[in-house]
Amino acid sequence: MSKASKSPTFESALAELENIVATMEAGQLPLEQLLSAYKRGAELLQFCQQALQDAQQQVRILEAGSLQNFVADADKANTDND
């Protein structure tokens, strides 16, 4: 994936990665194409892992802010009923 090309979405990168894996598992690629497919798959895997890490960080930020307050209010309501 070159920096000049537009970054794929997570979903399109994952779909392309799945296609590469299926093609490689079929065992029909010549060695040169197999190595090229492996390299592209590694790039896509890195992109997907980074996208997931970014999403996890965003969830942590949300949980530390407004979502945490919501849980605290729910816990308070449960304590009042005891």
N, C-alpha and C positions, 0 to 999 in steps of 0.2 A: 504494500500500500504506500504509494508515494505521497508526499505532502502536497504536491500539486493537484492530485486528484481529490475529489470531494469525499469526505469521510462518509462511510455507509451508516445507516441506522443500525442499532443493535440487532433488530430483527432480520434485516437483510444480510448482515454479517454472519449471523447464526445460521441462516438458511444456506448461504454460500459454503460455510464450513461443513454443514451436514452433507451437502452435495459432494464436496471434496472427499470427505471420509468415505462416503458410499462408493465413489469412483475408485479410490485407493483400495478399498476392501474387495472390490471386484477383481483386482489383480490383473487388469488388462493393459495397464499403462507401461510404456517403455521406461527405462530407468531415468532418462533425462526429464521426461514429463512427470514422473513420480517425484523426483527431487523438487521440481518447480511447484508441484501441487503441495508438497510438504511445507515448503517455504511460505507459500501463500496461506496455508492453513495455520501455520505458526503466527503469522501476522494477524490473521483474523481472530485467533484465540487470544492473543495479547490485547487486541482492541476490545473484545467482549469482556475479558476479565477486568479491564480498566473501566468500562462502562458500568459493570456490576459494582465495582468498588465505589465509583462516583455515586451511584444510586444508594448504596448502603450508607455512605456518608450523609447524603441528603436526608435519609430516614432518621439517622442519629440526631441530626440537627433539629428535625421536626419533633422528635420524641423529647429532646431536651427543652423544647419551648412549649408551644401550645398543647401538644398531645400529652405531655407529662402533667400539665395542669388539669386536663380533662380526667385523667386517671386518678389524680389526687382527689378531685371532687367526687368521683364515683366511690372511692374508698371511704371518704368522709360520710357519704350517704349510707353506706353499709354499716359504718360504726354507729351512726345515729339510731339505726334500727335495732341495735343490740341491746 
